[in-house]
């Protein structure tokens, strides 16, 4: 029998690159030559092999497995990887909302025989920003110049952080500081600031920044920038100006994405021009812009606002046929619309039908339905749903709970009230103040037996 040729590190990197399944790629990496006895000689991995497997595992959020490879890499003293590999790891943790792990990776980069530069600082800043760890961003800024000179990416991240915190003055200061240091702003710099201005409704300043960018810096406005401006204009109800911006995008050959059309679709419904939505959809098709979940959700939301639930359900059914699986937001849009219109039976049916449609209801699904029941004063049904919510680990909003408790007291449904209180007590979600309020409310109804049962429940807790 012909002897099977051993796989080299070069061949392994090629196999890893081709392998789509990260778990199979991991097995390939850990055991590249299963038919050979490798006890006498350790496989010599190349830097590319490490890079490929770390990225595959990180993208798949297989962090435990990725950390094992990182541990192996740390002790493989032959290898020194490029900083970008560790920047990617920091970014993976950021996208997974694991800020502490991102910080640990950043601090450990030197132990992998790799120098930290402003690139890894930028990756960490972005990761902390994605996790809304604004205080940690501030701590990092105290020492970030130790790792090199801040670049345009650094300033863009800091502007974005300021905008997310609602501090536009600080964002402007960062922009001005960047220019003082001789760093030329790019499209992302202007886009970040323009988006922040649009969110705050400062549209005149937003358009002024766009003119400065085009005139003084000879930069072309991006699709992101146009979307921000169109959203801002639609928010103030100037739909005609929004359409003109869309036409400007076409004229300047800026690729129109689904976000532009989704924003306009929502705006058309909001101002009562739903008949023009069909023309927008035809234009999307003509411009080879595919509808995505955001577009379909905008359509369903619009139809629900019009109380045209048949059309909303038709869009929901059409999504999968067009290669776009509805997500939990898609279902929640219709459930909210039905509840707002008092169609609680239909909302309940859709909630029950979601698992069959391969979509698990989330806390929002249950909260919307629970709120609808309380609004309709169907307190007994709401108490039943509360039990189901608590079982699944979901908690209603406090204001809705108060409404339920008050409603059950008013109608004298002692059994449902005590069951609802017991459900909430079982997950320790009722504060002392709420218990005191409940005792007071029941006492005012002169129902001392209820008070006695409630006090007994508190003692048990």
N, C-alpha and C positions, 0 to 999 in steps of 0.2 A: 504493500500500500504506500502511495506517495505521501511523504511527510508534509504536514500542513505548515506553510511558511509563517514565521512569526510576524506579528504586526509591529511596525516601527512607530515612533512618535509622530512622524509625518503622516502615516496612514491613519493613525488614530484620530488626528486632528481633522482629517478629511471625513472620517466616519461620523465623528461628533457633529461636524457641521451639517451633514446630511440628515442626521437623526432628528425627527420632529418631537418624539416622545422624550421628555426630560428624564423620566425614570429609567428608560432603556439606555439613554445616553450615560446616565450615572453608572449603570452596570458595566457598560463598555469601558468607561474610564477606570473603574475600580479593578476590572479583570479583563484587560485587553487581549490576553493570550490564555484563554481557559484550557486549551488542549496541551499546553506546555507546562513543565514543572518550573515555576519561577522562584522556588525557594532559595536557589543559589545566587540569583541575580535580580536585583530590584529594577523594575521598569523605569526608564529615564523619560519622564514626561517633559514635553516642551512647554515654553511659556504660553503658546497658542492653545494647547490642550487645556491648561488651567483656565485661561481666559474664556474659552468656549463653554466649559462645563459650569463655571461659576455664573456666567450670564444666563445659561439655560435654566439652571435651578432657581436663580433669583427672579427671573421673569415669571416662573411658575409658582413663586412664593413657597418653594420648598426650602425654607430657611434652615431647618435643622440639618438637612443634607448638605446645603451650601456651606454651612459653618464647619462641617466635618472636612470638607475639601479645603476651606481656608486654613484650618488647623494643620492639615497635611502640607499645604503650601508654606506655612510659616516655618515648618521644620525641614523643608526641602531647600537647604541653603545654596544649592546650585542656581536656583531660580530667583530672578528679580523682575517682577512684573511692572508694566507701565502704570502710572498713577491712575489712568482712566479706568482701569479695572476696578479699583477701590472706590472711585467716584461712582461707578455703576452700582456697586453694592450699597453705598450710602443712599443713592437714589431709590433702589429697590425697597429699602427699609422705609424711606420717606413715603413712597406711594402706598405702602402697607400700614401707614400710621404707627410706626414703631420708632419714635424719636430717640429713645434711649439707646437702642441698638445702632442707630445711625451715628450717634455721638461716640459710642464705643468703637465702632469701625474707624471713624475719623482719627480718634486718639491712638489706635493701634497701627495705623499705616506705617510709621517708622519701623515697627517690629517686623515688617515684611520686606525690609531692606529697600524702602521706597521713600523718596523725599516728598513732603507735602508742599504744594504750591497753592496759588490762589484758585486753581481749578478745583481742588478738593474742598476748599473753603466755600466756593460757590455751590458745590453739590450739597454740602451740609446746610448752608443757608436755605437752599431750595427745599430740602427735606424737612427742615424745622418749620418752614413756612407752610408746607403742605399739611403738617400736623398741627398748625395754628399754635405753635410754641413760640409766641412772640417774645416772651421774657428771655428765652434761651437765645433767640436771635440777637437781642440786646447784649447779652453776656459775651457772645462770640465777637461782636463788633469791637469790644474793648481791646482785643488782641489780634484781630484778623490781619493787620498789616505786618505782623511778624512772619507771615507766610508768603509775602510778596506784595507787589503793587496792585491795588484794586483795578479791575478792568471794566469794560462797559457792561459785561454780564453781572458783575458784582453790584453796580449801581442800579441796573434794571431790577434785580431781586429786591434791593432795598426800597426802590420806588414802589414796587408791587406790595411789599410789606406795609408801607405807609398807607397806601390806598386801601388795603384790606382792613386796616385799623381805623379807616375813616379820617385819617390825618392828611388831607390834601396839601396843606401848607408845608408839611414835612416832606411830602413827595416833590413839591416844587423846589424846596431847598436842596434835596438830593440831586435833582436835575441840574440846578445851577452849579452845585459843587462839582459835578461831573465835567461841566463845561469849563469851569475855572482851572481844573487839572489838565485841560487840553485833551480830554477824552471825547471823541466825537459820538454823539447819540446816534443810535441806529433805529430801524423801524420798530423794534420791540420797545425801545425807550419811549418813543412818541406814542406807540399804541397803549402802553401801560398807563401813561399819564392821561391820554384822551379817554380811555375806558373809565378811569377814576373820576374824571370830570363829568362824563355822561351819567354815571351812577348817581352822582350828587346833583344832577340836573343843571350843571353849569355848561350849557350847550354852546353859548357864545364863545367861551374860553376854549372849548373843545375844538370848534371849527377854526378858531384863531391858531391853535397849535398845529392843526392839519395844514393850514396855509403856510405857516413858517417852515414846516417840514418839507413841503413840496417846493417852496420858493427858494429858501436859503440853503437847504441841505440836499436838494435834488433827489429826495427819496420818494418812492412810490407808495401810496397808502396800501396797506394790506387788507385782506378780507376781514381779519379780526377787527381792525380799526373801523371798517365800514359797518360791521355788525353792531359794534358799540354805539356808533352814531345813529344808526337806524333804530336801535332799541330806545335810545334816549329821545329821539324825535317822536317815535310811536307812543312813548309814555306820556308826552304832553299833547297827544292827539293830532299832530300835524302829519297825517298819513300821506298827503300829496308830496310833501317834502321828502318823506321816507322813500316813496316810489322814485322820485327824481334821483336820489342817491343810488338806488338800485340801478337805474338807467346809466348813471355815471360809471358804475362798476363795469357794466357791459361795454360802454364806449372805451374805457381805459383798459379793457381786456383783463380785469381782475376777476379771477375765478369765483363765480357765485357758488357758495356752498349752501347746504340745507339750512344752516342757522339763519341766513338772510331770509329765505322763504318762510321758515317757521315763524320768525318774528312778524313778518308781514301778514301771514295767515291769522295769527292771534289778533293783530291790530284790526284787520278787516272784520273779524267777528265782533270785536269790541265796539266798533263804530256802526255796526248794523249793515255792513256791506258784504254779507256772506255770499251773495250771488257771484261776486268777483273772485272768490277763492278758486273756483273751477279753472278760471283763466290762468291763475298763478300755477296751479298744478300742471296745466298743459305747457306753460312756459318752462317749468322745471324739466319736464320730459324733453322738450325741444333743446334745452341747454345741456342735456345729458347729466342732470343733477338728480341723483336718486333720493327718494324719500327715506329718511331714517326714523328712528323711534321718536326723536324730538318733533319731527314733522307730523307723524301720525298722532302723537299725543296732543299736539297743538290743534289738529283737526277735531279730535274727540272732545277736547275741552271746549272748543268753539261750539260744536253741536250740542254739548250738554248745557252750555249757557243759553242756547236757543231752545232748550227742552226737546230737542230732536234726538231722542235716545235711539230710535231705530237706525239713524245714520251713524251715530256713535258706535253702536254694536256692529254695524256693517264694516266700518273702518277697522275695528278690532279683529274681525274675522278675516279681513283682506290682508292684514299685516303679514301673517305667516305665508300666505300665498305669494307675497312679493319678496320673500326671503328676509323678513324682518320680524323676529320673534318678539311678541309683546313682553314687556317687563312689568314688575310690580307697580311702577308708576302709571303705566297704561291702564291697568285695572283700577287703581286708586282714583284716577281721573273720573272714571264712569261711576264708581261707587259714591264718590263725593257728589257728583251731579245728581244721582238718584236720591241720595239722602237729603240734599238741599231742596229737592222737589217733593219730598215726602213719600217717595216710592221705596219704602223700606223693605217690602217683600222682594222686589226685584234686586235691591242691593244685597239682601241676604242670600238670594239665589246665586248671584255672581260671586259673592264671597265664598260660598260653599263649592262653587264650580271651579275656582282657581286651581286647586291641586290637580284636578282632572286635566286642566289645560297646562299642566307642568309649570305652574308658577305658585310659589308659596306666599300666602298673605303675610304682610309684615305688620309692625306695630302701628303704622299709619293706617293700614287697611282697617284694623280693628278699632282704632281710635275714631276714625271717621264714622264708622257704622254705630259705634257706642254713642257718639255725640248726637247722631241722627235720632237714635231711639230716645235719648234724654230730651232732645228738643221737641219730639212728638209726644212727650210725657208717657212713653211706653216703658215705665220704670221696671216692671216685673221682667220684661224681655231684656232690658239693659242689665239687670242683676244677673241673669243667666249668662249673657255675653261676658260680663265681668269675670265670672268664674272661669270661663274658657280662656280669657285673656291671661289671668293670673297663672293658670296651668301652663300656658305657653311662655310665660316669663315676660308678658307685656303689661304695662301699667298705664291706665288712662290719665289724662290731664287732671290736675287737682280741681280745677273749676268744674269739670264734668262730674267728678266724684261728688263734689258738694251738691250739685244739682240732683244727682241720683239719690243721695242720702236724704236731702230735703224733700224730694218728691215722694219717697217711700214713707217718710214720716207723715206727710200731709194726707196720703191716702190710707194710712194706718196699716201698711203691709209689714207687720212686725217680723214675720218669718224671713221675708226677702231681705229686709234691712239687716238683721243680725247675721244672715248668711253672707251678705256683701261685706259687712264689717269684718267678719271672721276671715273672709278671703284676703282682704287687705292686711289684716293683722298677721296672717300666716307668712307674709313676705316682708313684714316690718316696714310698711310703707305709710303708716299713719302716725303723725307726730302727736306729742302730748297736747298741743294747742287744738288739733283737730278733734281728739277725744273729748276735750273739755267743751268744744263747741257742740259736739254731738249730744253730750249729756244735757247741755243747756237747752238745745232744740227739743229733745224728747221730753225734758222736764216741763217745758212750756206747753206741751201738749197734754200735760197732766196724766201721763202714762207711766206711773211709778214702776210697774212691772218691767217695762222696757228698760228703764234706767237701771234697775237691779241686774238685769241680764247683761247690760253693757258694762257695768262696774265689774261683774264677774269675769267678763272677757278680758278687761284690762288687767285684773289680778293674775289671770292665767299667763298673760304676756310677761 
